[in-house]
């Protein structure tokens, strides 16, 4: 009798593990489909950039519309209002009446290019692994994506809200070194 109970317990654990893996796979498919077809969304993101000598923190409003990202600095106050627009042909900076065009370097990802790079992963990037984890005491789907840009390899780790399918937190690595972290304060998909 004890053996049967132990056998049933082990069987139940295996079945529950298989169900959890299936749910994670379904969530990952839903996330990829959602961001692969998303035309518009907006977000407020708290970004912490890891520089060689120091760290820098920003709050950025991010509007995405059909391949074009508009990023507006909200904090810190001295640079609030600076806007960067990213597209495949590079960056455009705007502040009041000043405009600065920057050609893409292909060498690395700047902090302003990081958010569009994150989105590229969610909309169909190469998934290295995924599993259910806790983020701030809530269940979340943690997904690791691999990307290449020019000669550089990037990896991002993103925690998604399983109910809303929106990002909660992300880390971007270049050559296995942490480049920046993002906490998504708001995220609204306009469908």
C-alpha positions in Angstrom: 0.0 0.0 0.0 2.8 2.4 0.9 4.5 1.7 -2.4 1.3 2.5 -4.4 0.9 5.8 -2.6 4.6 6.7 -3.3 4.1 5.7 -6.9 1.0 7.8 -7.2 2.8 10.8 -5.6 5.7 10.5 -8.0 3.3 10.1 -11.0 1.4 13.2 -9.9 4.6 15.2 -9.6 5.7 14.2 -13.1 2.3 15.1 -14.5 2.2 18.5 -12.8 5.8 19.2 -14.1 4.7 18.3 -17.6 1.7 20.6 -17.3 3.8 23.5 -16.1 6.3 23.0 -18.9 3.3 23.0 -21.4 1.9 26.2 -19.9 5.3 27.9 -20.2 5.6 26.9 -23.8 2.1 28.1 -24.5 2.9 31.5 -22.8 6.1 31.8 -24.8 4.1 31.2 -28.1 1.5 33.7 -27.0 4.3 36.3 -26.3 6.0 35.7 -29.6 2.7 36.0 -31.5 1.6 39.1 -29.7 4.9 41.0 -30.2 5.4 39.7 -33.7 2.1 41.3 -34.8 2.0 44.3 -32.5 1.8 47.5 -34.5 1.8 50.0 -31.6 2.6 50.1 -27.9 3.8 52.6 -25.3 5.7 52.2 -22.1 7.5 54.0 -19.3 10.7 52.3 -18.4 13.2 52.8 -15.6 16.7 52.0 -17.1 19.9 51.5 -15.2 23.0 51.6 -17.5 26.2 49.9 -16.4 29.1 52.0 -17.5 32.8 51.1 -16.9 33.3 53.8 -14.3 29.8 54.3 -12.9 26.1 53.5 -13.4 23.5 55.9 -14.8 19.7 55.8 -14.3 17.0 57.2 -16.5 13.2 57.1 -16.9 12.2 56.9 -20.5 8.8 57.1 -22.2 8.9 54.7 -25.2 6.4 54.8 -28.0 6.6 52.1 -30.7 4.7 52.5 -34.0 5.3 50.0 -36.9 9.1 49.7 -36.7 9.8 53.2 -35.4 10.6 53.9 -31.7 10.4 57.3 -30.1 12.2 57.5 -26.8 11.7 60.6 -24.6 13.8 61.2 -21.5 11.6 61.9 -18.4 14.4 61.8 -15.8 16.9 63.0 -14.8 15.5 66.5 -14.9 18.5 68.3 -16.5 18.0 66.3 -19.7 14.3 65.7 -19.6 12.6 66.3 -23.0 15.4 65.0 -25.1 13.9 62.7 -27.7 15.5 60.0 -29.8 13.9 58.3 -32.7 15.2 54.9 -33.9 14.7 53.2 -37.2 16.9 50.9 -39.2 18.8 53.8 -40.7 20.1 55.1 -37.3 19.1 57.5 -34.6 17.6 61.0 -34.7 18.0 63.2 -31.6 15.6 66.1 -31.0 15.6 68.7 -28.3 13.5 71.9 -28.8 14.7 73.2 -32.2 17.9 71.1 -32.4 18.1 67.9 -34.5 21.1 65.6 -34.7 21.2 62.6 -37.0 23.5 59.6 -36.1 24.4 56.9 -38.5 24.2 53.3 -37.2 27.6 52.1 -36.1 26.9 48.4 -36.1 29.5 48.1 -33.3 27.4 48.1 -30.2 24.0 48.9 -28.8 23.7 52.3 -27.1 21.3 52.6 -24.2 18.8 54.4 -26.5 18.9 51.5 -29.0 18.5 48.9 -26.2 14.7 49.1 -26.0 14.1 48.5 -29.7 16.7 45.6 -29.5 14.8 44.1 -26.6 11.6 44.3 -28.7 13.3 42.5 -31.6 13.9 39.5 -29.3 10.3 39.4 -28.1 8.9 39.5 -31.6 10.8 36.5 -32.8 14.3 36.3 -31.5 16.2 33.1 -30.8 15.0 31.6 -27.5 17.8 30.0 -25.4 15.6 29.0 -22.5 12.4 29.8 -20.6 10.9 28.8 -17.3 8.5 30.0 -14.7 10.1 32.0 -12.0 9.1 34.4 -9.2 9.6 38.1 -9.9 8.7 40.4 -6.9 6.7 37.6 -5.3 4.6 37.0 -8.4 4.8 34.2 -10.9 6.4 35.3 -14.2 7.7 33.7 -17.3 11.5 34.3 -17.6 12.8 34.0 -21.2 16.4 34.2 -22.3 16.9 35.4 -25.9 20.1 35.4 -28.0 20.8 38.0 -30.7 23.5 39.1 -33.0 24.2 42.6 -34.2 27.2 43.0 -36.5 30.0 41.2 -34.9 28.5 41.4 -31.4 26.5 38.8 -29.5 23.8 39.9 -27.1 21.6 38.1 -24.6 18.6 39.4 -22.9 16.7 37.9 -20.0 13.1 39.1 -19.7 10.4 38.5 -17.0 6.9 38.6 -18.5 3.5 38.9 -16.7 1.8 35.6 -17.6 -1.7 37.1 -17.5 -1.1 40.3 -19.5 2.0 39.0 -21.5 3.8 42.3 -20.9 7.4 42.7 -19.8 8.1 43.4 -16.1 11.9 43.5 -16.0 14.7 42.9 -18.4 18.5 42.5 -18.4 20.6 43.1 -21.5 24.1 41.5 -21.8 26.9 42.1 -24.3 29.6 39.4 -24.3 28.1 38.1 -21.1 28.6 41.4 -19.3 25.5 43.2 -17.9 25.0 46.3 -20.0 21.7 47.6 -18.6 18.5 46.7 -16.7 15.0 47.8 -17.4 12.0 47.9 -15.1 8.8 48.4 -17.0 6.7 50.8 -15.0 3.9 50.8 -17.5 3.3 48.9 -20.7 0.2 49.3 -22.9 -0.3 47.4 -26.2 -2.6 49.3 -28.6 -4.3 46.7 -30.7 
